[in-house]
Amino acid sequence: MNTEKYKQLIDEIKPFNAKLIAVSKTKPVEDISQLYNEGQRIFGENKVQEMVWKHEALPKDIEWHLIGHLQTNKVKYLTPFVAVIHSVDSIKLLQEINKQAERNNRVIDCLLQISIADEETKFGLSEEELHQLLSSKEFLLLKNIRICGLMGMATNTTDEKKIGTEFSNLKKLFEMVKQKYFAYQSYFKELSIGMSSDYKIALQNGATLIRVGSIIFGDR
């Protein structure tokens, strides 16, 4: 755990009005507690089971973000407490989140994951699928979820120009979607892009949430 790097990171993102999600996957509760004591309150996890037991073990004012791929059969374990689900990539998943949120008397904030990378292994909606989802009758029936923005993962490359183009294109899509579908909803405001290797490029392209782990916690 590098508290100096953490403080530098906080100072770095402050001018951009972005928030830091400290990606704590695979890291022990002790490391998370240490960062919590430095004032960090937003943590991101990839796996449902790990997030559930960390939520049980740590202070209840932590805001937990699920940033990894989510299977519908795991949704019920998260819905009592999760703050934001970043990785929504189908109407089926949204319907399950909505159902479980209703059971817990909650409205859950979600981001729609968009496929922006040049890699087939990454999840996400295409632009066409995004429009189909937001225009569908099924989507309009969902009252216990709130779409707060978009999320994307850039291609795993050292080509900064390519990463910048992918982030810039997602920002343009975000603005278009906001205008077309969420013009009167102030909550549609989040653009979750950027990780340890490319968060600086993400900030330059309008990121409101960056997901950083190894810079703070060290390599896994």
Biotite code that builds the C-alpha atoms (Angstrom):
import biotite.structure as struc

atoms = struc.array([
    struc.Atom([0.000, 0.000, 0.000], chain_id="A", res_id=1, res_name="MET", atom_name="CA", element="C"),
    struc.Atom([1.521, 3.314, -1.087], chain_id="A", res_id=2, res_name="ASN", atom_name="CA", element="C"),
    struc.Atom([-0.185, 6.192, 0.718], chain_id="A", res_id=3, res_name="THR", atom_name="CA", element="C"),
    struc.Atom([2.102, 8.769, -0.899], chain_id="A", res_id=4, res_name="GLU", atom_name="CA", element="C"),
    struc.Atom([1.099, 7.635, -4.400], chain_id="A", res_id=5, res_name="LYS", atom_name="CA", element="C"),
    struc.Atom([-2.535, 7.722, -3.280], chain_id="A", res_id=6, res_name="TYR", atom_name="CA", element="C"),
    struc.Atom([-2.231, 11.333, -2.095], chain_id="A", res_id=7, res_name="LYS", atom_name="CA", element="C"),
    struc.Atom([-0.494, 12.335, -5.349], chain_id="A", res_id=8, res_name="GLN", atom_name="CA", element="C"),
    struc.Atom([-3.298, 10.692, -7.312], chain_id="A", res_id=9, res_name="LEU", atom_name="CA", element="C"),
    struc.Atom([-5.983, 12.559, -5.372], chain_id="A", res_id=10, res_name="ILE", atom_name="CA", element="C"),
    struc.Atom([-4.179, 15.864, -6.047], chain_id="A", res_id=11, res_name="ASP", atom_name="CA", element="C"),
    struc.Atom([-3.811, 14.949, -9.714], chain_id="A", res_id=12, res_name="GLU", atom_name="CA", element="C"),
    struc.Atom([-7.498, 14.267, -10.336], chain_id="A", res_id=13, res_name="ILE", atom_name="CA", element="C"),
    struc.Atom([-8.844, 17.174, -8.267], chain_id="A", res_id=14, res_name="LYS", atom_name="CA", element="C"),
    struc.Atom([-8.714, 19.755, -11.117], chain_id="A", res_id=15, res_name="PRO", atom_name="CA", element="C"),
    struc.Atom([-10.796, 17.401, -13.293], chain_id="A", res_id=16, res_name="PHE", atom_name="CA", element="C"),
    struc.Atom([-13.590, 16.975, -10.717], chain_id="A", res_id=17, res_name="ASN", atom_name="CA", element="C"),
    struc.Atom([-13.291, 13.213, -11.159], chain_id="A", res_id=18, res_name="ALA", atom_name="CA", element="C"),
    struc.Atom([-13.679, 10.577, -8.458], chain_id="A", res_id=19, res_name="LYS", atom_name="CA", element="C"),
    struc.Atom([-11.237, 7.793, -7.698], chain_id="A", res_id=20, res_name="LEU", atom_name="CA", element="C"),
    struc.Atom([-12.445, 4.226, -7.417], chain_id="A", res_id=21, res_name="ILE", atom_name="CA", element="C"),
    struc.Atom([-9.711, 2.372, -5.524], chain_id="A", res_id=22, res_name="ALA", atom_name="CA", element="C"),
    struc.Atom([-9.689, -1.079, -7.132], chain_id="A", res_id=23, res_name="VAL", atom_name="CA", element="C"),
    struc.Atom([-9.154, -3.390, -4.192], chain_id="A", res_id=24, res_name="SER", atom_name="CA", element="C"),
    struc.Atom([-9.684, -6.777, -5.873], chain_id="A", res_id=25, res_name="LYS", atom_name="CA", element="C"),
    struc.Atom([-7.480, -9.540, -4.397], chain_id="A", res_id=26, res_name="THR", atom_name="CA", element="C"),
    struc.Atom([-6.212, -7.114, -1.745], chain_id="A", res_id=27, res_name="LYS", atom_name="CA", element="C"),
    struc.Atom([-6.607, -7.882, 1.970], chain_id="A", res_id=28, res_name="PRO", atom_name="CA", element="C"),
    struc.Atom([-9.021, -6.084, 4.251], chain_id="A", res_id=29, res_name="VAL", atom_name="CA", element="C"),
    struc.Atom([-6.041, -4.561, 6.105], chain_id="A", res_id=30, res_name="GLU", atom_name="CA", element="C"),
    struc.Atom([-4.937, -2.654, 2.985], chain_id="A", res_id=31, res_name="ASP", atom_name="CA", element="C"),
    struc.Atom([-8.466, -1.372, 2.388], chain_id="A", res_id=32, res_name="ILE", atom_name="CA", element="C"),
    struc.Atom([-8.704, -0.268, 6.046], chain_id="A", res_id=33, res_name="SER", atom_name="CA", element="C"),
    struc.Atom([-5.449, 1.634, 5.693], chain_id="A", res_id=34, res_name="GLN", atom_name="CA", element="C"),
    struc.Atom([-6.744, 3.507, 2.656], chain_id="A", res_id=35, res_name="LEU", atom_name="CA", element="C"),
    struc.Atom([-10.092, 4.059, 4.392], chain_id="A", res_id=36, res_name="TYR", atom_name="CA", element="C"),
    struc.Atom([-8.183, 5.753, 7.216], chain_id="A", res_id=37, res_name="ASN", atom_name="CA", element="C"),
    struc.Atom([-6.648, 8.088, 4.620], chain_id="A", res_id=38, res_name="GLU", atom_name="CA", element="C"),
    struc.Atom([-10.167, 9.175, 3.680], chain_id="A", res_id=39, res_name="GLY", atom_name="CA", element="C"),
    struc.Atom([-10.943, 6.927, 0.683], chain_id="A", res_id=40, res_name="GLN", atom_name="CA", element="C"),
    struc.Atom([-14.576, 5.806, 0.614], chain_id="A", res_id=41, res_name="ARG", atom_name="CA", element="C"),
    struc.Atom([-15.110, 4.397, -2.914], chain_id="A", res_id=42, res_name="ILE", atom_name="CA", element="C"),
    struc.Atom([-13.762, 0.915, -3.628], chain_id="A", res_id=43, res_name="PHE", atom_name="CA", element="C"),
    struc.Atom([-14.130, -1.287, -6.698], chain_id="A", res_id=44, res_name="GLY", atom_name="CA", element="C"),
    struc.Atom([-14.261, -5.064, -6.867], chain_id="A", res_id=45, res_name="GLU", atom_name="CA", element="C"),
    struc.Atom([-14.400, -7.484, -9.804], chain_id="A", res_id=46, res_name="ASN", atom_name="CA", element="C"),
    struc.Atom([-15.860, -10.537, -8.096], chain_id="A", res_id=47, res_name="LYS", atom_name="CA", element="C"),
    struc.Atom([-19.176, -10.693, -6.298], chain_id="A", res_id=48, res_name="VAL", atom_name="CA", element="C"),
    struc.Atom([-18.191, -13.145, -3.577], chain_id="A", res_id=49, res_name="GLN", atom_name="CA", element="C"),
    struc.Atom([-15.097, -11.149, -2.642], chain_id="A", res_id=50, res_name="GLU", atom_name="CA", element="C"),
    struc.Atom([-17.084, -7.913, -2.515], chain_id="A", res_id=51, res_name="MET", atom_name="CA", element="C"),
    struc.Atom([-19.744, -9.457, -0.275], chain_id="A", res_id=52, res_name="VAL", atom_name="CA", element="C"),
    struc.Atom([-17.343, -10.628, 2.419], chain_id="A", res_id=53, res_name="TRP", atom_name="CA", element="C"),
    struc.Atom([-15.345, -7.379, 2.292], chain_id="A", res_id=54, res_name="LYS", atom_name="CA", element="C"),
    struc.Atom([-18.578, -5.421, 2.710], chain_id="A", res_id=55, res_name="HIS", atom_name="CA", element="C"),
    struc.Atom([-19.378, -7.516, 5.783], chain_id="A", res_id=56, res_name="GLU", atom_name="CA", element="C"),
    struc.Atom([-15.887, -7.028, 7.255], chain_id="A", res_id=57, res_name="ALA", atom_name="CA", element="C"),
    struc.Atom([-15.438, -3.289, 6.667], chain_id="A", res_id=58, res_name="LEU", atom_name="CA", element="C"),
    struc.Atom([-17.166, -0.007, 7.667], chain_id="A", res_id=59, res_name="PRO", atom_name="CA", element="C"),
    struc.Atom([-20.647, 0.425, 6.257], chain_id="A", res_id=60, res_name="LYS", atom_name="CA", element="C"),
    struc.Atom([-20.080, 3.915, 4.836], chain_id="A", res_id=61, res_name="ASP", atom_name="CA", element="C"),
    struc.Atom([-17.871, 2.442, 2.093], chain_id="A", res_id=62, res_name="ILE", atom_name="CA", element="C"),
    struc.Atom([-19.359, 2.887, -1.379], chain_id="A", res_id=63, res_name="GLU", atom_name="CA", element="C"),
    struc.Atom([-18.861, -0.397, -3.241], chain_id="A", res_id=64, res_name="TRP", atom_name="CA", element="C"),
    struc.Atom([-18.666, -0.402, -7.043], chain_id="A", res_id=65, res_name="HIS", atom_name="CA", element="C"),
    struc.Atom([-18.867, -3.655, -8.998], chain_id="A", res_id=66, res_name="LEU", atom_name="CA", element="C"),
    struc.Atom([-16.561, -3.110, -11.973], chain_id="A", res_id=67, res_name="ILE", atom_name="CA", element="C"),
    struc.Atom([-16.157, -6.683, -13.256], chain_id="A", res_id=68, res_name="GLY", atom_name="CA", element="C"),
    struc.Atom([-18.403, -8.769, -15.491], chain_id="A", res_id=69, res_name="HIS", atom_name="CA", element="C"),
    struc.Atom([-21.615, -9.675, -13.657], chain_id="A", res_id=70, res_name="LEU", atom_name="CA", element="C"),
    struc.Atom([-23.616, -12.873, -14.157], chain_id="A", res_id=71, res_name="GLN", atom_name="CA", element="C"),
    struc.Atom([-27.360, -12.710, -13.571], chain_id="A", res_id=72, res_name="THR", atom_name="CA", element="C"),
    struc.Atom([-27.274, -15.502, -10.975], chain_id="A", res_id=73, res_name="ASN", atom_name="CA", element="C"),
    struc.Atom([-24.915, -13.451, -8.777], chain_id="A", res_id=74, res_name="LYS", atom_name="CA", element="C"),
    struc.Atom([-26.978, -10.233, -8.762], chain_id="A", res_id=75, res_name="VAL", atom_name="CA", element="C"),
    struc.Atom([-29.022, -11.127, -5.663], chain_id="A", res_id=76, res_name="LYS", atom_name="CA", element="C"),
    struc.Atom([-25.912, -11.175, -3.453], chain_id="A", res_id=77, res_name="TYR", atom_name="CA", element="C"),
    struc.Atom([-24.999, -7.568, -4.302], chain_id="A", res_id=78, res_name="LEU", atom_name="CA", element="C"),
    struc.Atom([-28.318, -5.778, -4.358], chain_id="A", res_id=79, res_name="THR", atom_name="CA", element="C"),
    struc.Atom([-28.682, -5.168, -0.610], chain_id="A", res_id=80, res_name="PRO", atom_name="CA", element="C"),
    struc.Atom([-25.638, -2.874, -0.551], chain_id="A", res_id=81, res_name="PHE", atom_name="CA", element="C"),
    struc.Atom([-23.899, -2.191, -3.909], chain_id="A", res_id=82, res_name="VAL", atom_name="CA", element="C"),
    struc.Atom([-23.637, 1.517, -4.780], chain_id="A", res_id=83, res_name="ALA", atom_name="CA", element="C"),
    struc.Atom([-22.977, 1.311, -8.532], chain_id="A", res_id=84, res_name="VAL", atom_name="CA", element="C"),
    struc.Atom([-22.763, -1.551, -11.036], chain_id="A", res_id=85, res_name="ILE", atom_name="CA", element="C"),
    struc.Atom([-20.458, -0.489, -13.879], chain_id="A", res_id=86, res_name="HIS", atom_name="CA", element="C"),
    struc.Atom([-20.598, -3.520, -16.113], chain_id="A", res_id=87, res_name="SER", atom_name="CA", element="C"),
    struc.Atom([-24.185, -3.788, -17.370], chain_id="A", res_id=88, res_name="VAL", atom_name="CA", element="C"),
    struc.Atom([-24.146, -5.123, -20.923], chain_id="A", res_id=89, res_name="ASP", atom_name="CA", element="C"),
    struc.Atom([-27.622, -6.570, -21.573], chain_id="A", res_id=90, res_name="SER", atom_name="CA", element="C"),
    struc.Atom([-31.319, -5.935, -20.961], chain_id="A", res_id=91, res_name="ILE", atom_name="CA", element="C"),
    struc.Atom([-31.497, -9.357, -19.291], chain_id="A", res_id=92, res_name="LYS", atom_name="CA", element="C"),
    struc.Atom([-28.950, -8.296, -16.678], chain_id="A", res_id=93, res_name="LEU", atom_name="CA", element="C"),
    struc.Atom([-30.740, -4.972, -16.139], chain_id="A", res_id=94, res_name="LEU", atom_name="CA", element="C"),
    struc.Atom([-34.037, -6.794, -15.614], chain_id="A", res_id=95, res_name="GLN", atom_name="CA", element="C"),
    struc.Atom([-32.475, -9.032, -12.964], chain_id="A", res_id=96, res_name="GLU", atom_name="CA", element="C"),
    struc.Atom([-30.885, -6.064, -11.179], chain_id="A", res_id=97, res_name="ILE", atom_name="CA", element="C"),
    struc.Atom([-34.254, -4.310, -11.268], chain_id="A", res_id=98, res_name="ASN", atom_name="CA", element="C"),
    struc.Atom([-36.026, -7.379, -9.839], chain_id="A", res_id=99, res_name="LYS", atom_name="CA", element="C"),
    struc.Atom([-33.564, -7.823, -6.989], chain_id="A", res_id=100, res_name="GLN", atom_name="CA", element="C"),
    struc.Atom([-33.465, -4.076, -6.279], chain_id="A", res_id=101, res_name="ALA", atom_name="CA", element="C"),
    struc.Atom([-37.256, -4.072, -5.955], chain_id="A", res_id=102, res_name="GLU", atom_name="CA", element="C"),
    struc.Atom([-37.049, -6.956, -3.469], chain_id="A", res_id=103, res_name="ARG", atom_name="CA", element="C"),
    struc.Atom([-34.627, -4.873, -1.406], chain_id="A", res_id=104, res_name="ASN", atom_name="CA", element="C"),
    struc.Atom([-36.729, -1.711, -1.755], chain_id="A", res_id=105, res_name="ASN", atom_name="CA", element="C"),
    struc.Atom([-33.861, 0.059, -3.544], chain_id="A", res_id=106, res_name="ARG", atom_name="CA", element="C"),
    struc.Atom([-33.096, 1.912, -6.753], chain_id="A", res_id=107, res_name="VAL", atom_name="CA", element="C"),
    struc.Atom([-29.650, 0.837, -7.948], chain_id="A", res_id=108, res_name="ILE", atom_name="CA", element="C"),
    struc.Atom([-27.346, 3.025, -10.015], chain_id="A", res_id=109, res_name="ASP", atom_name="CA", element="C"),
    struc.Atom([-25.942, 1.319, -13.117], chain_id="A", res_id=110, res_name="CYS", atom_name="CA", element="C"),
    struc.Atom([-23.569, 2.173, -15.937], chain_id="A", res_id=111, res_name="LEU", atom_name="CA", element="C"),
    struc.Atom([-23.878, 0.645, -19.374], chain_id="A", res_id=112, res_name="LEU", atom_name="CA", element="C"),
    struc.Atom([-20.628, -0.951, -20.505], chain_id="A", res_id=113, res_name="GLN", atom_name="CA", element="C"),
    struc.Atom([-19.734, -0.087, -24.095], chain_id="A", res_id=114, res_name="ILE", atom_name="CA", element="C"),
    struc.Atom([-17.306, -2.120, -26.183], chain_id="A", res_id=115, res_name="SER", atom_name="CA", element="C"),
    struc.Atom([-14.622, 0.344, -27.304], chain_id="A", res_id=116, res_name="ILE", atom_name="CA", element="C"),
    struc.Atom([-11.516, -1.863, -27.388], chain_id="A", res_id=117, res_name="ALA", atom_name="CA", element="C"),
    struc.Atom([-9.978, -3.679, -30.322], chain_id="A", res_id=118, res_name="ASP", atom_name="CA", element="C"),
    struc.Atom([-10.256, -6.941, -28.382], chain_id="A", res_id=119, res_name="GLU", atom_name="CA", element="C"),
    struc.Atom([-12.930, -9.594, -28.574], chain_id="A", res_id=120, res_name="GLU", atom_name="CA", element="C"),
    struc.Atom([-12.267, -10.706, -25.000], chain_id="A", res_id=121, res_name="THR", atom_name="CA", element="C"),
    struc.Atom([-13.745, -7.551, -23.482], chain_id="A", res_id=122, res_name="LYS", atom_name="CA", element="C"),
    struc.Atom([-17.457, -7.301, -22.737], chain_id="A", res_id=123, res_name="PHE", atom_name="CA", element="C"),
    struc.Atom([-19.779, -4.475, -23.687], chain_id="A", res_id=124, res_name="GLY", atom_name="CA", element="C"),
    struc.Atom([-22.584, -3.246, -25.894], chain_id="A", res_id=125, res_name="LEU", atom_name="CA", element="C"),
    struc.Atom([-22.054, -1.991, -29.416], chain_id="A", res_id=126, res_name="SER", atom_name="CA", element="C"),
    struc.Atom([-23.466, 1.447, -30.243], chain_id="A", res_id=127, res_name="GLU", atom_name="CA", element="C"),
    struc.Atom([-26.338, -0.213, -32.092], chain_id="A", res_id=128, res_name="GLU", atom_name="CA", element="C"),
    struc.Atom([-27.127, -2.516, -29.149], chain_id="A", res_id=129, res_name="GLU", atom_name="CA", element="C"),
    struc.Atom([-27.028, 0.479, -26.806], chain_id="A", res_id=130, res_name="LEU", atom_name="CA", element="C"),
    struc.Atom([-29.703, 2.290, -28.810], chain_id="A", res_id=131, res_name="HIS", atom_name="CA", element="C"),
    struc.Atom([-31.808, -0.865, -29.034], chain_id="A", res_id=132, res_name="GLN", atom_name="CA", element="C"),
    struc.Atom([-31.666, -1.300, -25.257], chain_id="A", res_id=133, res_name="LEU", atom_name="CA", element="C"),
    struc.Atom([-32.526, 2.321, -24.403], chain_id="A", res_id=134, res_name="LEU", atom_name="CA", element="C"),
    struc.Atom([-35.363, 2.395, -26.959], chain_id="A", res_id=135, res_name="SER", atom_name="CA", element="C"),
    struc.Atom([-36.912, -0.901, -25.861], chain_id="A", res_id=136, res_name="SER", atom_name="CA", element="C"),
    struc.Atom([-40.248, -1.281, -24.089], chain_id="A", res_id=137, res_name="LYS", atom_name="CA", element="C"),
    struc.Atom([-38.552, -3.615, -21.619], chain_id="A", res_id=138, res_name="GLU", atom_name="CA", element="C"),
    struc.Atom([-36.176, -0.859, -20.515], chain_id="A", res_id=139, res_name="PHE", atom_name="CA", element="C"),
    struc.Atom([-38.988, 1.634, -19.947], chain_id="A", res_id=140, res_name="LEU", atom_name="CA", element="C"),
    struc.Atom([-40.638, -0.792, -17.489], chain_id="A", res_id=141, res_name="LEU", atom_name="CA", element="C"),
    struc.Atom([-37.624, -0.832, -15.150], chain_id="A", res_id=142, res_name="LEU", atom_name="CA", element="C"),
    struc.Atom([-38.325, 1.400, -12.138], chain_id="A", res_id=143, res_name="LYS", atom_name="CA", element="C"),
    struc.Atom([-35.697, 0.148, -9.665], chain_id="A", res_id=144, res_name="ASN", atom_name="CA", element="C"),
    struc.Atom([-32.572, 0.908, -11.673], chain_id="A", res_id=145, res_name="ILE", atom_name="CA", element="C"),
    struc.Atom([-31.097, 4.232, -12.705], chain_id="A", res_id=146, res_name="ARG", atom_name="CA", element="C"),
    struc.Atom([-28.747, 4.540, -15.689], chain_id="A", res_id=147, res_name="ILE", atom_name="CA", element="C"),
    struc.Atom([-26.145, 7.061, -14.554], chain_id="A", res_id=148, res_name="CYS", atom_name="CA", element="C"),
    struc.Atom([-23.725, 6.910, -17.454], chain_id="A", res_id=149, res_name="GLY", atom_name="CA", element="C"),
    struc.Atom([-21.386, 4.785, -19.558], chain_id="A", res_id=150, res_name="LEU", atom_name="CA", element="C"),
    struc.Atom([-18.311, 2.681, -18.877], chain_id="A", res_id=151, res_name="MET", atom_name="CA", element="C"),
    struc.Atom([-15.576, 1.494, -21.212], chain_id="A", res_id=152, res_name="GLY", atom_name="CA", element="C"),
    struc.Atom([-12.192, -0.233, -21.239], chain_id="A", res_id=153, res_name="MET", atom_name="CA", element="C"),
    struc.Atom([-9.613, 0.829, -23.801], chain_id="A", res_id=154, res_name="ALA", atom_name="CA", element="C"),
    struc.Atom([-7.480, -1.553, -25.833], chain_id="A", res_id=155, res_name="THR", atom_name="CA", element="C"),
    struc.Atom([-4.533, -2.948, -23.878], chain_id="A", res_id=156, res_name="ASN", atom_name="CA", element="C"),
    struc.Atom([-1.827, -1.143, -25.823], chain_id="A", res_id=157, res_name="THR", atom_name="CA", element="C"),
    struc.Atom([1.007, 1.356, -25.355], chain_id="A", res_id=158, res_name="THR", atom_name="CA", element="C"),
    struc.Atom([-0.368, 3.414, -28.262], chain_id="A", res_id=159, res_name="ASP", atom_name="CA", element="C"),
    struc.Atom([-1.634, 6.463, -26.382], chain_id="A", res_id=160, res_name="GLU", atom_name="CA", element="C"),
    struc.Atom([-3.169, 7.980, -29.509], chain_id="A", res_id=161, res_name="LYS", atom_name="CA", element="C"),
    struc.Atom([-5.311, 4.873, -30.005], chain_id="A", res_id=162, res_name="LYS", atom_name="CA", element="C"),
    struc.Atom([-6.422, 4.909, -26.343], chain_id="A", res_id=163, res_name="ILE", atom_name="CA", element="C"),
    struc.Atom([-7.210, 8.621, -26.589], chain_id="A", res_id=164, res_name="GLY", atom_name="CA", element="C"),
    struc.Atom([-9.335, 8.044, -29.700], chain_id="A", res_id=165, res_name="THR", atom_name="CA", element="C"),
    struc.Atom([-11.290, 5.236, -27.999], chain_id="A", res_id=166, res_name="GLU", atom_name="CA", element="C"),
    struc.Atom([-11.966, 7.382, -24.937], chain_id="A", res_id=167, res_name="PHE", atom_name="CA", element="C"),
    struc.Atom([-12.833, 10.425, -27.041], chain_id="A", res_id=168, res_name="SER", atom_name="CA", element="C"),
    struc.Atom([-15.323, 8.413, -29.107], chain_id="A", res_id=169, res_name="ASN", atom_name="CA", element="C"),
    struc.Atom([-16.975, 7.117, -25.938], chain_id="A", res_id=170, res_name="LEU", atom_name="CA", element="C"),
    struc.Atom([-17.244, 10.661, -24.598], chain_id="A", res_id=171, res_name="LYS", atom_name="CA", element="C"),
    struc.Atom([-19.000, 11.730, -27.829], chain_id="A", res_id=172, res_name="LYS", atom_name="CA", element="C"),
    struc.Atom([-21.370, 8.759, -27.517], chain_id="A", res_id=173, res_name="LEU", atom_name="CA", element="C"),
    struc.Atom([-22.036, 9.699, -23.888], chain_id="A", res_id=174, res_name="PHE", atom_name="CA", element="C"),
    struc.Atom([-22.997, 13.251, -24.893], chain_id="A", res_id=175, res_name="GLU", atom_name="CA", element="C"),
    struc.Atom([-25.259, 12.004, -27.670], chain_id="A", res_id=176, res_name="MET", atom_name="CA", element="C"),
    struc.Atom([-26.980, 9.453, -25.413], chain_id="A", res_id=177, res_name="VAL", atom_name="CA", element="C"),
    struc.Atom([-27.474, 12.077, -22.721], chain_id="A", res_id=178, res_name="LYS", atom_name="CA", element="C"),
    struc.Atom([-29.108, 14.453, -25.172], chain_id="A", res_id=179, res_name="GLN", atom_name="CA", element="C"),
    struc.Atom([-31.305, 11.787, -26.786], chain_id="A", res_id=180, res_name="LYS", atom_name="CA", element="C"),
    struc.Atom([-32.424, 9.708, -23.802], chain_id="A", res_id=181, res_name="TYR", atom_name="CA", element="C"),
    struc.Atom([-31.540, 11.518, -20.563], chain_id="A", res_id=182, res_name="PHE", atom_name="CA", element="C"),
    struc.Atom([-31.789, 15.226, -21.356], chain_id="A", res_id=183, res_name="ALA", atom_name="CA", element="C"),
    struc.Atom([-33.821, 15.964, -18.217], chain_id="A", res_id=184, res_name="TYR", atom_name="CA", element="C"),
    struc.Atom([-32.091, 13.510, -15.858], chain_id="A", res_id=185, res_name="GLN", atom_name="CA", element="C"),
    struc.Atom([-29.311, 15.153, -13.873], chain_id="A", res_id=186, res_name="SER", atom_name="CA", element="C"),
    struc.Atom([-28.127, 11.751, -12.629], chain_id="A", res_id=187, res_name="TYR", atom_name="CA", element="C"),
    struc.Atom([-26.882, 10.736, -16.102], chain_id="A", res_id=188, res_name="PHE", atom_name="CA", element="C"),
    struc.Atom([-23.424, 12.218, -15.590], chain_id="A", res_id=189, res_name="LYS", atom_name="CA", element="C"),
    struc.Atom([-20.838, 9.462, -15.139], chain_id="A", res_id=190, res_name="GLU", atom_name="CA", element="C"),
    struc.Atom([-18.173, 8.403, -17.611], chain_id="A", res_id=191, res_name="LEU", atom_name="CA", element="C"),
    struc.Atom([-16.178, 5.535, -16.115], chain_id="A", res_id=192, res_name="SER", atom_name="CA", element="C"),
    struc.Atom([-12.954, 5.251, -18.106], chain_id="A", res_id=193, res_name="ILE", atom_name="CA", element="C"),
    struc.Atom([-9.293, 4.919, -17.227], chain_id="A", res_id=194, res_name="GLY", atom_name="CA", element="C"),
    struc.Atom([-7.253, 2.506, -15.151], chain_id="A", res_id=195, res_name="MET", atom_name="CA", element="C"),
    struc.Atom([-3.723, 2.599, -13.706], chain_id="A", res_id=196, res_name="SER", atom_name="CA", element="C"),
    struc.Atom([-2.095, 2.506, -17.149], chain_id="A", res_id=197, res_name="SER", atom_name="CA", element="C"),
    struc.Atom([-4.285, 5.091, -18.911], chain_id="A", res_id=198, res_name="ASP", atom_name="CA", element="C"),
    struc.Atom([-6.121, 7.218, -16.322], chain_id="A", res_id=199, res_name="TYR", atom_name="CA", element="C"),
    struc.Atom([-4.281, 10.397, -17.397], chain_id="A", res_id=200, res_name="LYS", atom_name="CA", element="C"),
    struc.Atom([-5.595, 10.000, -20.951], chain_id="A", res_id=201, res_name="ILE", atom_name="CA", element="C"),
    struc.Atom([-9.055, 9.269, -19.528], chain_id="A", res_id=202, res_name="ALA", atom_name="CA", element="C"),
    struc.Atom([-9.056, 12.466, -17.458], chain_id="A", res_id=203, res_name="LEU", atom_name="CA", element="C"),
    struc.Atom([-8.180, 14.473, -20.574], chain_id="A", res_id=204, res_name="GLN", atom_name="CA", element="C"),
    struc.Atom([-11.198, 12.903, -22.284], chain_id="A", res_id=205, res_name="ASN", atom_name="CA", element="C"),
    struc.Atom([-13.840, 13.664, -19.694], chain_id="A", res_id=206, res_name="GLY", atom_name="CA", element="C"),
    struc.Atom([-13.632, 10.798, -17.194], chain_id="A", res_id=207, res_name="ALA", atom_name="CA", element="C"),
    struc.Atom([-15.723, 11.368, -14.076], chain_id="A", res_id=208, res_name="THR", atom_name="CA", element="C"),
    struc.Atom([-14.729, 8.032, -12.505], chain_id="A", res_id=209, res_name="LEU", atom_name="CA", element="C"),
    struc.Atom([-11.302, 6.412, -12.809], chain_id="A", res_id=210, res_name="ILE", atom_name="CA", element="C"),
    struc.Atom([-10.640, 2.846, -11.667], chain_id="A", res_id=211, res_name="ARG", atom_name="CA", element="C"),
    struc.Atom([-7.116, 2.628, -10.244], chain_id="A", res_id=212, res_name="VAL", atom_name="CA", element="C"),
    struc.Atom([-5.624, -0.238, -8.242], chain_id="A", res_id=213, res_name="GLY", atom_name="CA", element="C"),
    struc.Atom([-1.975, -1.173, -8.820], chain_id="A", res_id=214, res_name="SER", atom_name="CA", element="C"),
    struc.Atom([-0.664, 2.401, -8.448], chain_id="A", res_id=215, res_name="ILE", atom_name="CA", element="C"),
    struc.Atom([-2.067, 2.488, -4.909], chain_id="A", res_id=216, res_name="ILE", atom_name="CA", element="C"),
    struc.Atom([-1.951, -1.122, -3.759], chain_id="A", res_id=217, res_name="PHE", atom_name="CA", element="C"),
    struc.Atom([0.996, -2.402, -5.804], chain_id="A", res_id=218, res_name="GLY", atom_name="CA", element="C"),
    struc.Atom([0.937, -5.190, -8.366], chain_id="A", res_id=219, res_name="ASP", atom_name="CA", element="C"),
    struc.Atom([-1.223, -8.226, -7.717], chain_id="A", res_id=220, res_name="ARG", atom_name="CA", element="C"),
])
